[in-house]
C-alpha cells in the first residue's frame, strides 16, 4: 500500500468520526440546582447529522446537559444555568427565543415510553396540529404516515392507527414516541436512555432506527450501556462529577481513551 | 494492569489469559533453544522432546482462545481490556507458529545427520539462533514488564536476524556448489535457517501486538530495512 492510499484510507475511516459542522455548541456551561452545582464549565460541540453519546456514572451530569439542550431544565424552579448553548449559532437561552418553537426544533424522547392516552394516529398528529404544520387532513395523514415509516413502526400498526397508543408493546410505544418527535420535523433529537425499559429485540430495533435517523437528524443520546454508545454513536462524551472529562471519536473512547478516568469507567474499574 | 475491576473475577480471567501468554512465551523460547541444540548436537532424543512440546503449545493456544472468547462474551471488555484480550489471541497465534517452526527444525535433525556439514555451519546457525532467542526473550520480557518503548527497539532489531539469514544462505550455496553431495543436508539446513528467520518475524509480530496492547496505538507499518537483498527472488 503506498503512502497516498494509506492517507486516503485513514481519512475515509476517520471522517465519519470527526466532529462535523457543529449543530449545537455548549460553551462554559455551568448548571446549579439551588446551591448544588451539577455541571462545571462544559464545552461540547454536537456535530450535525451525527449521533453523539453522553456516558458516565449516575449523577455525573449527562442528563442535565442533555436537558439544557432544549431548555427542559426551565421546568425546574431551582435550576440555574450560565454559559451559552447555541443552535445553528443562535443562543437558545436568549430571552427572545420561543421555547415552544425551540422544543419543536430540538425534540426529546424519554427513558420510559410516554404515549398520550390517545390513538396511535393522534399521538403523532398532535405536534403537527399544534404547530400548524398541516393545512388539511390529507397533509396531516401524510405527515403521520411518513413519521411512522421513518420510525420503522408503520408496517406494524397500519391496520390499527385508531387504536390506543398505550396498547402497543414497550418497544413499539418507544418507536411511537420517536415518530411523535419526528412529526414536527425537528433538527435535533435528544434521547434520554431510550432503551433502558426495553427488551434486547426492541432495543436492537431502536438502535437500527437511530442509525437510519442520523441521515436526516442530529441525535444526542444519554445511555448507561457502554455497548450501546459504542454501537450507535460516532462521537462520545464522558462526564464524571459534573465535568466533561473527555470527548472524542467513539472508537477512540472505547478502544484507547486518553484520560485515566474514562479508561477506568469504560473498563468497569469504578462506577 | 492498572487498577482493579469492580468485578474481581474479571481481573482473575484477564490474569489467567496473561499467564497463558507468559507460559507460551517461556515454552516457545525453550523449544527454539532445544530445536537448535538438537540440530547442532544431532541430539535425536532432544529433538523428540521439542516435537512433543509442540502438542503442549497447541493445547495452551486452544485454552487461551477459549478463555478469551468466553471473556469477550461474558464481559464485553473495553479499552485496554479489549486490547489485552484481542492482543492475547493474536500473540498466542504467533507463539503457536513459533512452536510449529521449532518442531519443524527438530524434525530435520535425523535427515541432516552428524556429518561434517553441520559442524562447518554450526557457528552461523548458532549465531542466528542466539539472535532469534534474544529477540523472543526480549519481546516476552518487555510484554510481561510492560515496557513498550523497549519493544520499538526490539522490533527494529529483527533486521539483524534477516542479515544473518542472508549470510547463512550464501554460505550454504557455496557448500552446495563445492560438492553436490552436500545438497541434501544443506537444503535441510536452509529450511532450518529459514524457520529461525520466520520465528524472528513472529517475535516481531508479538512486539507489535504487545505495543498496541499497552499503548493503544499501532506502530508504523514500515520499519527501516538494512538488508534489501531479495534472495528468494534472485538467489545467485
Contacts between the chains, C-beta under 8 A, distances in Angstrom:
chain1	res1	chain2	res2	distance
A	1	B	221	7.6
A	6	B	221	7.4
A	226	B	76	7.6
A	226	B	78	6.1
A	227	B	76	5.6
A	230	B	78	7.6
A	254	B	78	5.2
A	254	B	79	6.3
A	254	B	82	7.5
A	255	B	78	7.8
A	255	B	79	6.3
A	255	B	82	6.3
A	255	B	83	6.7
A	255	B	216	6.7
A	256	B	79	6.5
A	256	B	80	7.8
A	256	B	83	7.2
A	256	B	215	7.9
A	256	B	216	2.8
A	256	B	217	6.8
A	257	B	79	5.5
A	262	B	79	7.8
A	263	B	79	5.3
A	263	B	80	6.4
A	264	B	3	5.9
A	266	B	78	4.2
A	266	B	79	5.0
A	267	B	5	7.0
A	267	B	77	7.0
A	267	B	78	5.2
A	267	B	79	5.1
A	267	B	80	6.4
A	267	B	81	4.9
A	268	B	5	5.2
A	268	B	6	5.6
A	268	B	7	6.5
A	268	B	10	6.7
A	268	B	75	7.7
A	268	B	78	7.6
A	269	B	3	4.5
A	269	B	4	6.7
A	269	B	5	5.6
A	269	B	6	6.8
A	270	B	6	6.8
A	271	B	6	5.7
